[in-house]
Amino acid sequence: AIRNVIESWYRAMEAGDVTVLLSLVTRDVIVKPPGSSPIEGEEALKQALSAFLQTHAETVDYELEEVEISGRLAFARISESATILPKSGAETFSVSGMHLTVLRREPEGEWLIARDISSRVTAA
């Protein structure tokens, strides 16, 4: 189930589908992108994702390096490389890095992303 959440996240990012992305996170989600302040809460994440996906598209290759589960919490360590395509017509660029993602099993039994920190940097 956790692998499916991670796979669904990356496919929804590639599709630019904010609705699906938000269905994969908790209401109190906190995402920490590199070089910027944490994005706290579902509404703030919706605004950030919408703004990014309005101006960019991306394709991602990722590898789920590790998953550990303890009760209602789990973490996933993910390595990734992505190609970012600015919709303005500017030159595409590549990024790579890792994510440490904390997931929480909700009362209904589904796993959702609760926290994420990324080390994504522009490739040389």
Secondary structure, DSSP 4 states (H G I P E B T S, - for coil): -HHHHHHHHHHHHHHT-HHHHHHTEEEEEEEE-TTS--EESHHHHHHHHHHHHHHEEEEEEEEEEEEEEETTEEEEEEEEEEEEEETTSPPPEEEEEEEEEEEEE-TTS-EEEEEEEE--EE--
